[in-house]
Structures are given as structure tokens and as C-alpha cells.
């Protein structure tokens, strides 16, 4: 199951936006079947704030603790990579 994070916007900011994105992501994930991991693909996302990252990724991990969460699409984006590393989400 791959979640294209660009569907939530190219600029992901604020804790409240992260909370709203978790609710939408859960609807997408719950409508899918037969997957053992969730891939968060950050391709084409330009910026992600620490508050959004914390709220969103923690929310997904909490809701799907039995699934592996994998992060992709950050190789060329130092801003997102640094945010995730500082929050110890990578």
C-alpha cells in the first residue's frame, strides 16, 4: 500500500493539517486489503514542517502498529530528510 504524500499538498505544514491528513490517509488505507506494509512516498513534496511530520507519522504508526511503515521519495529533498531525522522518524 503506497500513500502518495503529494495528494495532501506540496507544502505540508501545521499539526492540524497533519491530523486532518491522518484521517484522510486512514480512509484510503482502510479501503485497501492484503498489504503488509505502508509506504509513505514523499516524491514531489517540497516542504514538510516538524509539527506535520510528527502528527502524521505518529498517527499512522499508532493506527497501524502491526504494519511496517516505510518512507520513500526523500533522497533529493534535504529539507524533508532533515526534518524526519531530527524527529527520529527515519
FENUR-V809807 format. One record per residue. N is the residue number from 1. RES is the residue in one small letter. PSI is psi in degrees with one decimal (none if undefined). D_CENTER is the distance of its C-alpha to the mean C-alpha in whole Angstrom. Layout:
# FENUR-V809807
n->N res->RES psi->PSI d_center->D_CENTER
n->N res->RES psi->PSI d_center->D_CENTER
This chain:
# FENUR-V809807
n->1 res->x psi->118.6 d_center->12
n->2 res->x psi->127.3 d_center->10
n->3 res->x psi->117.5 d_center->8
n->4 res->x psi->108.3 d_center->9
n->5 res->x psi->-21.4 d_center->6
n->6 res->x psi->-20.6 d_center->10
n->7 res->x psi->-19.8 d_center->11
n->8 res->x psi->-3.0 d_center->9
n->9 res->x psi->158.6 d_center->12
n->10 res->x psi->-22.4 d_center->12
n->11 res->x psi->111.4 d_center->13
n->12 res->x psi->108.2 d_center->10
n->13 res->x psi->155.9 d_center->12
n->14 res->x psi->144.6 d_center->13
n->15 res->x psi->-40.6 d_center->13
n->16 res->x psi->-36.3 d_center->14
n->17 res->x psi->-37.3 d_center->12
n->18 res->x psi->-40.8 d_center->9
n->19 res->x psi->-43.1 d_center->11
n->20 res->x psi->-40.8 d_center->12
n->21 res->x psi->-36.3 d_center->9
n->22 res->x psi->-43.7 d_center->8
n->23 res->x psi->-43.8 d_center->12
n->24 res->x psi->-40.8 d_center->11
n->25 res->x psi->-40.3 d_center->9
n->26 res->x psi->-36.4 d_center->11
n->27 res->x psi->-43.2 d_center->14
n->28 res->x psi->-48.5 d_center->13
n->29 res->x psi->-44.1 d_center->12
n->30 res->x psi->-20.2 d_center->16
n->31 res->x psi->-4.7 d_center->17
n->32 res->x psi->158.3 d_center->17
n->33 res->x psi->158.0 d_center->19
n->34 res->x psi->40.3 d_center->20
n->35 res->x psi->149.2 d_center->17
n->36 res->x psi->-5.4 d_center->16
n->37 res->x psi->157.2 d_center->13
n->38 res->x psi->121.5 d_center->9
n->39 res->x psi->122.7 d_center->8
n->40 res->x psi->107.9 d_center->5
n->41 res->x psi->111.9 d_center->7
n->42 res->x psi->13.2 d_center->8
n->43 res->x psi->136.9 d_center->11
n->44 res->x psi->1.9 d_center->13
n->45 res->x psi->129.7 d_center->11
n->46 res->x psi->-44.4 d_center->13
n->47 res->x psi->143.0 d_center->12
n->48 res->x psi->124.6 d_center->10
n->49 res->x psi->154.5 d_center->12
n->50 res->x psi->-36.5 d_center->12
n->51 res->x psi->-40.7 d_center->12
n->52 res->x psi->-49.0 d_center->9
n->53 res->x psi->-47.1 d_center->7
n->54 res->x psi->-49.0 d_center->9
n->55 res->x psi->-46.9 d_center->9
n->56 res->x psi->-54.8 d_center->6
n->57 res->x psi->-39.6 d_center->5
n->58 res->x psi->-38.5 d_center->9
n->59 res->x psi->-42.3 d_center->9
n->60 res->x psi->-44.5 d_center->7
n->61 res->x psi->-39.7 d_center->10
n->62 res->x psi->-40.1 d_center->12
n->63 res->x psi->-27.6 d_center->13
n->64 res->x psi->52.8 d_center->13
n->65 res->x psi->-21.6 d_center->14
n->66 res->x psi->-3.6 d_center->16
n->67 res->x psi->149.5 d_center->14
n->68 res->x psi->133.4 d_center->13
n->69 res->x psi->122.4 d_center->9
n->70 res->x psi->140.4 d_center->9
n->71 res->x psi->128.4 d_center->8
n->72 res->x psi->168.0 d_center->10
n->73 res->x psi->21.9 d_center->11
n->74 res->x psi->-1.0 d_center->11
n->75 res->x psi->-46.2 d_center->15
n->76 res->x psi->3.8 d_center->17
n->77 res->x psi->95.6 d_center->15
n->78 res->x psi->-29.9 d_center->16
n->79 res->x psi->-49.9 d_center->14
n->80 res->x psi->-43.0 d_center->11
n->81 res->x psi->-46.1 d_center->12
n->82 res->x psi->-41.8 d_center->14
n->83 res->x psi->-48.1 d_center->12
n->84 res->x psi->-38.4 d_center->10
n->85 res->x psi->-42.4 d_center->14
n->86 res->x psi->-33.1 d_center->15
n->87 res->x psi->-0.6 d_center->13
n->88 res->x psi->41.0 d_center->14
n->89 res->x psi->-2.9 d_center->10
n->90 res->x psi->none d_center->11
